[in-house]
Amino acid sequence: MHVVRTLKAKRGFVLLPRRRVVERSFAWAARFRRLARDYERLPQTLAGLHFVAFVTLMLAKAAAAFDVVRNTV
């Protein structure tokens, strides 16, 4: 993890590099209802549910990419 600092000369809205990747990942995880609240008693269970959520998201993205490649060939 790196601290991203802006230049003092810049004013107004400036898009910081690589910040959207983390925010987008948290937004994807927020779509899973089980992760929206803290229902779990054990932290290992919550970590496992995060793992399942991100595996599901990555498999969906890989399937979509595979479908695009398959249709172009």
Contacts in CASP RR format, 6 or more apart in sequence:
PFRMAT RR
TARGET T0000
AUTHOR 0000-0000-0000
METHOD contacts of the structure
MODEL  1
MHVVRTLKAKRGFVLLPRRRVVERSFAWAARFRRLARDYERLPQTLAGLH
FVAFVTLMLAKAAAAFDVVRNTV
4 16 0 8 1.000
4 17 0 8 1.000
4 18 0 8 1.000
4 19 0 8 1.000
6 14 0 8 1.000
6 16 0 8 1.000
25 54 0 8 1.000
28 53 0 8 1.000
28 54 0 8 1.000
28 57 0 8 1.000
29 35 0 8 1.000
29 50 0 8 1.000
29 53 0 8 1.000
29 54 0 8 1.000
29 57 0 8 1.000
30 36 0 8 1.000
32 49 0 8 1.000
32 53 0 8 1.000
34 49 0 8 1.000
34 53 0 8 1.000
35 46 0 8 1.000
35 49 0 8 1.000
35 50 0 8 1.000
35 53 0 8 1.000
38 46 0 8 1.000
40 46 0 8 1.000
40 49 0 8 1.000
END
